[in-house]
């Protein structure tokens, strides 16, 4: 809908006749689109914060551990404790082709938080794990120096270690190169081959960087753990739900350790795919609620525009009658009324959209400066395509808001309109 200079001037004069009414009408639309943008941005920020934790883990992984049996089976009593071992991991690799990566692991016992890692005169208390090389594909991390564990480390039982960034900070000077140096873990020396970091960790997750990883085979031999493991993690091949793979793994382990097929408490597990799907469904519902509330808030503003245009048409009935009498066509009258409605709606909607985006940008920068790690609210933004759709909906809403008053304007006969005082 193209406005010429005269039509635009006429619309502005009409709006200026009652500035307060025009302002309040425009503010209704402004507030509707502003709140929609703010709610969408807040929803996205909350979603980014919650799902950010999943970005540090493979999205199709499951972590499994053993618990006490709850059902007697094959002459074995209820409440029996059992442990998985590295033979179980090899059996899973052979028997279940749907498994992509598998990483059994074990943690070094550390009583009462005693210092367990030493380098020269510096000591510290850190979590020490025996792991498979595949673990880096499950717990995603960045190698800032050196490398992670590899298969040769496992085969040759090399005494090598990969340390977290916090371990490096506590045991080394800031400019010191840790690669090739040795640390002592419970009396056994290991050569450092890598340092890892994990981006965007919050303060509560910094303990993840106070870890030391050594080859599982070396760990078992050095600390007399035999072939036992504490738990295992695995991922499914692309396109295969990890929940199905987990069920197959449980069946296999139940047979190997004589666990009743009906015993649902013998194994504990945590499924990242399942948890991620729960979060996704939750935010789908939240986004629907945001759009529902925001849309009706916007509709309320558009209805206000339509009501005001009805009042404007009533006030200008005589003027419209005169224009009709001197030759103005009904389409010309309708175009004038609709143009006024579209201009009022689009102008106020544009500024509502702009202020909403600016507000979200300010909040995002404030959060970026005030928080050094991952939080529950991160990067609140609105997709550009959604902003364009909202603006298009506003223009369409302006047309709809002006359509009823415009039809009312041309429905009055010119003779009757001129007689109205």
C-alpha positions in Angstrom: 0.0 0.0 0.0 1.8 3.1 -1.3 1.1 6.5 0.4 1.5 9.8 -1.5 2.7 12.9 0.2 -0.8 14.4 0.5 -2.3 11.2 2.1 0.6 11.0 4.5 0.2 14.6 5.5 -3.5 14.1 6.0 -2.9 11.1 8.2 -0.4 13.0 10.4 -2.8 15.9 10.8 -5.5 13.5 11.9 -3.3 11.9 14.5 -2.1 15.2 15.8 -5.6 16.4 16.5 -5.8 14.2 19.5 -2.2 13.5 20.6 -3.1 11.7 23.8 -5.5 9.3 22.2 -3.1 8.6 19.4 -0.2 8.0 21.9 -2.2 5.7 24.1 -3.4 3.7 21.1 0.1 3.4 19.7 1.4 2.5 23.1 -0.9 -0.5 23.3 0.6 -2.0 20.1 4.1 -1.0 21.2 3.7 -2.8 24.5 2.3 -5.9 22.9 5.2 -6.4 20.5 7.7 -5.3 23.2 6.5 -7.9 25.6 6.4 -10.6 22.9 10.0 -9.9 22.0 11.1 -9.8 25.7 9.3 -13.1 26.5 10.8 -14.8 23.4 14.3 -13.6 24.3 13.9 -14.6 27.9 12.7 -18.1 26.9 15.7 -18.4 24.5 18.1 -17.3 27.3 16.7 -19.8 29.7 16.9 -22.5 27.1 20.5 -21.6 26.2 21.4 -21.8 29.9 19.8 -25.1 30.6 20.9 -26.9 27.4 24.4 -25.4 27.7 25.2 -28.2 30.2 24.3 -30.8 27.6 26.8 -29.3 25.2 29.6 -30.7 27.3 28.4 -34.2 26.9 27.6 -36.4 23.9 23.8 -36.1 23.2 23.4 -39.8 22.7 25.3 -41.1 25.7 24.3 -43.3 28.6 26.3 -43.7 31.9 25.8 -47.0 33.8 26.8 -48.3 37.2 25.9 -51.3 39.4 23.7 -51.4 42.5 22.5 -54.1 44.9 20.2 -56.8 43.4 16.6 -56.6 44.5 15.5 -60.1 43.3 17.0 -63.5 44.2 18.2 -65.4 41.1 19.8 -68.7 40.3 20.4 -69.5 44.0 22.0 -66.1 44.6 20.5 -63.9 47.4 18.7 -60.6 47.2 20.8 -57.6 48.1 24.0 -59.0 46.4 26.6 -56.5 45.4 28.5 -57.1 42.1 31.0 -55.1 40.0 31.5 -54.7 36.3 34.9 -55.4 34.7 36.8 -54.7 31.5 35.8 -58.1 30.2 32.2 -56.7 30.2 33.3 -53.8 28.1 34.9 -56.1 25.5 31.9 -58.3 25.5 29.6 -55.3 24.7 31.9 -54.3 21.9 31.7 -57.8 20.3 28.0 -58.5 20.9 26.2 -55.2 20.4 27.2 -53.5 17.0 24.9 -50.6 17.7 27.4 -49.3 20.3 29.6 -46.6 18.8 32.0 -45.6 21.7 32.4 -47.3 25.0 34.5 -46.0 27.9 34.7 -48.0 31.2 36.3 -46.1 34.0 37.2 -46.3 37.7 38.0 -43.7 40.3 40.8 -43.8 42.8 39.5 -43.9 46.3 40.6 -40.9 48.4 39.7 -41.0 52.1 38.8 -37.8 53.9 40.0 -35.6 51.0 43.7 -36.2 51.7 46.3 -34.9 49.2 46.8 -37.5 46.6 48.8 -35.8 43.8 52.2 -34.3 44.4 54.7 -32.4 42.2 57.9 -31.3 44.0 56.8 -29.3 47.0 53.3 -28.7 45.7 50.4 -31.1 46.6 46.7 -31.1 46.0 43.6 -33.2 46.3 42.2 -34.2 42.9 39.9 -36.8 41.4 41.9 -39.4 39.6 40.3 -41.6 37.0 41.3 -44.6 34.9 39.8 -44.2 31.5 39.6 -45.4 27.9 40.7 -43.1 25.1 37.0 -43.0 23.8 36.0 -41.0 26.9 36.9 -37.7 25.2 34.1 -38.4 22.7 31.6 -38.7 25.5 32.7 -36.0 27.9 33.6 -33.3 25.5 36.7 -31.3 26.4 39.3 -29.1 24.7 43.0 -30.1 24.8 44.8 -26.9 25.4 48.2 -28.6 25.6 49.4 -31.9 24.3 47.0 -34.8 23.8 44.5 -37.1 25.4 45.0 -40.8 26.1 45.4 -43.2 23.2 45.3 -46.9 22.4 49.1 -47.4 22.7 48.9 -46.0 26.2 46.3 -48.7 27.0 48.2 -51.5 25.3 51.6 -50.8 26.8 50.2 -49.7 30.2 52.1 -46.4 29.9 52.2 -44.3 33.1 51.0 -41.1 31.5 48.4 -38.6 32.7 46.1 -35.9 31.3 45.4 -33.1 33.8 42.7 -30.5 34.1 43.4 -26.8 33.9 42.8 -26.3 37.6 45.3 -29.1 38.4 47.8 -27.3 36.1 47.2 -24.0 37.9 47.7 -25.5 41.4 50.8 -27.6 40.6 52.6 -25.4 38.0 53.8 -21.9 37.6 51.8 -19.8 35.1 54.4 -19.8 32.3 55.6 -23.4 32.9 55.2 -26.1 30.3 53.8 -29.2 32.0 54.3 -31.6 29.0 56.9 -34.2 29.8 57.0 -33.4 33.5 56.1 -35.9 36.2 53.4 -35.9 38.9 53.1 -38.4 41.8 49.8 -40.1 42.4 49.7 -42.1 45.6 53.4 -42.9 45.3 53.3 -43.8 41.6 54.9 -41.4 39.0 53.0 -40.4 35.8 54.3 -38.3 33.0 52.0 -35.5 31.9 51.1 -35.6 28.2 48.1 -33.2 28.0 46.1 -30.5 29.7 42.4 -30.1 29.1 39.8 -27.4 29.6 36.0 -27.2 29.3 34.6 -23.9 28.1 31.8 -22.0 29.8 31.9 -23.9 33.1 30.1 -22.2 36.0 31.6 -22.0 39.5 29.7 -25.1 40.6 31.3 -27.1 37.8 34.9 -26.1 38.3 35.6 -29.4 40.0 35.5 -31.0 36.5 38.8 -29.3 35.9 40.4 -30.7 39.0 40.7 -34.2 37.5 43.5 -36.4 36.4 43.0 -39.1 33.7 45.3 -42.0 33.3 44.9 -45.2 31.1 42.5 -47.6 32.6 44.9 -50.6 32.2 47.7 -48.6 33.9 45.4 -47.5 36.7 44.3 -51.1 37.4 47.9 -52.4 37.5 49.4 -49.5 39.5 46.7 -49.3 42.2 45.8 -53.1 42.4 42.3 -52.9 41.1 42.5 -56.1 39.1 40.1 -55.9 36.1 37.3 -54.1 38.0 35.7 -50.9 36.8 33.4 -48.5 38.6 31.0 -47.7 35.8 30.9 -47.3 32.1 29.7 -44.8 29.5 28.8 -45.5 25.9 27.2 -43.8 22.9 25.0 -45.2 20.2 25.8 -45.0 16.5 24.1 -42.2 14.6 20.4 -42.7 14.0 20.0 -45.3 16.8 18.3 -44.3 20.1 20.7 -44.8 22.9 17.8 -46.0 25.1 17.5 -49.1 22.9 21.3 -49.8 23.1 21.1 -49.4 26.9 18.4 -52.1 27.1 20.6 -54.5 25.1 23.6 -53.7 27.3 21.6 -54.4 30.5 20.4 -57.7 29.1 24.0 -58.8 28.2 25.3 -57.7 31.6 22.5 -59.4 33.5 23.4 -62.7 31.8 27.1 -62.2 32.5 26.5 -61.4 36.2 23.5 -63.7 36.9 21.0 -60.9 37.4 17.3 -61.6 37.1 15.8 -60.1 33.9 13.0 -58.6 36.0 15.4 -56.9 38.4 15.2 -53.2 37.5 17.3 -52.0 40.4 20.5 -53.8 39.8 21.8 -51.2 37.4 21.7 -47.4 37.7 22.0 -45.2 34.6 21.7 -41.7 33.4 20.7 -41.1 29.8 21.7 -37.8 28.2 19.4 -38.4 25.2 16.4 -38.9 27.4 17.2 -35.9 29.6 17.8 -33.7 26.6 14.4 -34.8 25.1 12.7 -33.9 28.3 14.2 -30.4 28.3 13.3 -30.0 24.6 9.7 -30.9 25.3 9.6 -28.5 28.3 10.8 -25.6 26.2 8.5 -26.4 23.4 5.6 -26.0 25.9 7.2 -22.8 27.3 7.6 -21.3 23.8 4.0 -22.1 23.0 2.9 -20.4 26.1 5.0 -17.4 25.3 3.5 -17.1 21.8 0.0 -17.6 23.2 0.3 -14.9 25.8 2.3 -12.5 23.6 0.0 -12.9 20.6 -3.1 -12.1 22.7 -1.3 -9.1 24.2 -0.6 -7.9 20.7 -4.2 -8.6 19.6 -5.4 -6.5 22.5 -3.3 -3.6 21.1 -4.6 -4.1 17.6 -8.2 -4.2 18.9 -7.5 -0.9 20.5 -6.4 0.5 17.2 -9.5 -0.7 15.5 -11.7 0.8 18.2 -10.0 4.2 17.9 -10.3 4.1 14.1 -14.1 3.5 14.6 -14.2 6.6 16.7 -12.2 8.5 14.1 -14.5 7.5 11.4 -17.5 8.5 13.4 -15.9 11.9 14.1 -15.1 12.4 10.4 -18.5 11.1 9.0 -19.4 14.5 7.6 -16.0 15.0 6.1 -16.2 11.6 4.4 -19.6 12.5 3.1 -18.4 15.7 1.5 -15.4 13.8 -0.1 -17.8 11.2 -1.5 -20.1 14.0 -2.8 -17.2 15.6 -4.7 -16.1 12.4 -6.4 -14.0 10.4 -4.0 -14.5 6.7 -4.7 -15.3 4.2 -1.9 -11.9 2.5 -2.5 -10.1 5.8 -2.0 -11.9 6.3 1.3 -11.2 2.8 2.4 -7.5 3.1 1.4 -7.2 6.3 3.4 -8.6 4.7 6.6 -6.6 1.5 6.3 -3.4 3.5 5.6 -3.9 5.4 8.8 -4.4 2.2 10.7 -1.4 0.5 9.1 0.8 3.5 9.7 -0.2 3.8 13.4 0.3 0.0 14.0 3.5 -0.4 12.0 5.2 2.7 13.5 4.4 1.7 17.1 5.1 -2.0 16.4 8.5 -1.1 14.9 9.6 0.8 17.9 8.3 -1.9 20.2 10.4 -4.4 18.3 13.4 -2.2 18.3 13.2 -1.4 22.1 12.7 -5.1 22.8 15.8 -6.1 20.8 17.9 -3.3 22.4 16.7 -4.4 25.9 17.7 -8.0 25.2 21.1 -6.9 23.9 21.7 -4.8 27.0 20.8 -7.8 29.3 23.0 -10.1 27.2 26.0 -7.8 27.6 25.4 -7.3 31.3 25.3 -11.1 31.8 28.4 -11.5 29.7 30.3 -9.0 31.9 28.9 -10.2 35.3 29.3 -13.9 34.8 32.5 -15.7 33.9 30.9 -19.1 33.4 27.8 -21.0 32.4 24.6 -19.8 34.1 20.9 -20.8 34.0 20.3 -17.8 31.8 22.6 -17.2 28.8 22.5 -15.1 25.6 18.8 -14.0 25.4 18.2 -13.3 21.8 15.4 -13.3 19.2 15.8 -15.0 15.8 15.9 -12.4 13.0 13.4 -14.4 11.0 11.0 -14.3 13.9 11.4 -10.5 14.1 10.6 -10.2 10.4 7.5 -12.4 10.8 6.4 -10.3 13.8 6.7 -7.1 11.8 4.8 -8.7 8.9 2.1 -9.8 11.3 1.9 -6.2 12.6 1.3 -4.8 9.1 -1.3 -7.4 8.4 -2.9 -6.6 11.8 -3.0 -2.9 10.9 -4.9 -3.8 7.7 -7.4 -5.9 9.6 -7.7 -3.2 12.3 -8.6 -0.6 9.7 -10.8 -2.8 7.5 -13.9 -2.7 9.7 -13.8 1.1 10.3 -13.1 1.6 6.6 -16.2 -0.5 5.6 -18.2 1.5 8.1 -17.0 4.7 6.5 -18.1 3.8 3.0 -21.4 2.3 4.2 -22.9 5.7 5.0 -24.6 7.5 2.1 -23.0 10.8 1.2 -26.3 12.7 1.7 -26.9 11.3 5.1 -23.2 11.9 6.1 -23.4 15.6 5.1 -26.5 16.1 7.2 -24.8 14.8 10.4 -23.8 17.6 12.8 
